[in-house]
Amino acid sequence: MRLVFAKKTNECPQCASSRVRRSYRRGFVERFVYPVLFVWPYRCENCDLRFLGFQRQYASARVVASEPR
């Protein structure tokens, strides 16, 4: 397997497709070392390339409860 690191995790580095999903972690390094570095494996659904990228930043929909007065 060739190690490919993507600059943008929402785009495949090989075919520039936006059909990218998170892939399952395999092996010791992916399960225990990469989480510390916030690195996730991703897979392109068009060309089936498996690559690494930093964890995506999702807009969190947090609801902040107001304190009773």
N, C-alpha and C positions, 0 to 999 in steps of 0.2 A: 504494500500500500504506500502510495506517495503521500507525504505529509503536505497538505495545502492549508495555509492559514488565510482566511478571508478578512479583508479590511471592513467590509460591510456584511453583516450576517443575514440581511434580508435580500441578498443577491448572490447568485452562484458565481464563483471566481472563474469558472471555465466557460459557461454558456450565457452568463448574465441574466439568467431566468430569475423571476421573483418567486417561483414555486419551490420554496426552501422550507424544510421542517427540521426540528431537532431530532437527532438520531440517538439511539441507545448507547450508553457508555460500555466499552469493552476493555477488559484487561485491567491490570493493577494501576497503571499510570492514569488512565482515563477515569477510574473510579476514585482514586485517592489523591493524586497530585493535581490534576486539572481543576477540581472544584476549589482548591485553595487559591488558584490563579484566576478563577472565574472564567474558565475556558470550557466550552461545550462543543461536542461534535454535532455537525449538521449534515443533512443529505439533500441534494437537489433531486426533485421528483422528475425533472426532464431528462437529465443526462446521467443520473444515479451517482454523481460524484459525492464522496464523503469528505468533508473538510472540517477544519476547526475554526472557531470564532469566539470572540468574547460574548459573555452572556448578554442577551438582548435586554434593553431597558423598556419596560412596558409602562404606559401611563397607569399609575395605580388609582383605583377608584375607592380611596379610603373615605370612610364616613367618620367624621370627628364628632363625637357626642359632646354636646355642650354641658358644662357643669351646672348643677342646680345652684341657684342663688339663695 
